[in-house]
Amino acid sequence: MARKKSNAKVQKVLNEIKNSTPKFKLQLDSRTTITLKTEEQLKKWMQMYPKAELVA
């Protein structure tokens, strides 16, 4: 059996996961939806796909 992780380590890992979640959801067409973390990525994808829609 593996050792149990301390609460501090578990909270640290959970915070890393929560902070790394995507902030933007972009629908490129009716079948394709992507998630993006930064606004720079969003601008780049909007230039490549001008008809893309930002989904809330």
C-alpha positions as CSV (number, residue, x, y, z in Angstrom):
1,M,0.0,0.0,0.0
2,A,1.1,3.5,-0.7
3,R,1.6,6.0,2.1
4,K,-1.1,8.6,2.7
5,K,-0.3,12.1,1.5
6,S,-0.4,14.9,4.0
7,N,-3.2,17.5,3.8
8,A,-0.8,20.2,2.9
9,K,0.5,18.3,-0.1
10,V,-3.0,17.4,-1.2
11,Q,-4.1,21.0,-1.0
12,K,-1.0,22.2,-3.0
13,V,-1.8,19.7,-5.8
14,L,-5.5,20.7,-5.8
15,N,-4.6,24.4,-6.0
16,E,-2.2,23.7,-8.9
17,I,-5.0,21.9,-10.8
18,K,-7.6,24.6,-10.1
19,N,-5.3,27.4,-11.2
20,S,-4.3,25.6,-14.4
21,T,-7.9,25.1,-15.7
22,P,-8.7,26.8,-19.0
23,K,-10.4,30.2,-18.8
24,F,-11.8,30.5,-22.3
25,K,-13.9,28.1,-24.4
26,L,-13.9,28.8,-28.1
27,Q,-16.3,27.1,-30.6
28,L,-14.6,27.0,-34.0
29,D,-17.5,25.3,-35.8
30,S,-20.5,23.2,-34.9
31,R,-18.4,20.2,-34.0
32,T,-15.2,21.7,-32.7
33,T,-14.8,23.4,-29.3
34,I,-11.4,24.2,-27.8
35,T,-10.3,25.5,-24.4
36,L,-7.7,28.1,-23.9
37,K,-5.8,29.4,-20.9
38,T,-4.6,32.8,-21.9
39,E,-6.0,35.8,-23.7
40,E,-3.0,35.7,-26.1
41,Q,-4.0,32.2,-27.2
42,L,-7.6,33.5,-27.7
43,K,-6.4,36.4,-29.9
44,K,-4.3,34.0,-32.0
45,W,-7.2,31.5,-32.6
46,M,-9.6,34.4,-33.3
47,Q,-7.3,35.5,-36.1
48,M,-7.1,32.0,-37.6
49,Y,-10.9,31.5,-37.2
50,P,-12.7,34.8,-37.5
51,K,-16.1,33.1,-37.3
52,A,-15.3,31.4,-34.0
53,E,-17.6,32.1,-31.1
54,L,-16.6,32.6,-27.4
55,V,-18.7,30.2,-25.3
56,A,-19.5,31.1,-21.7
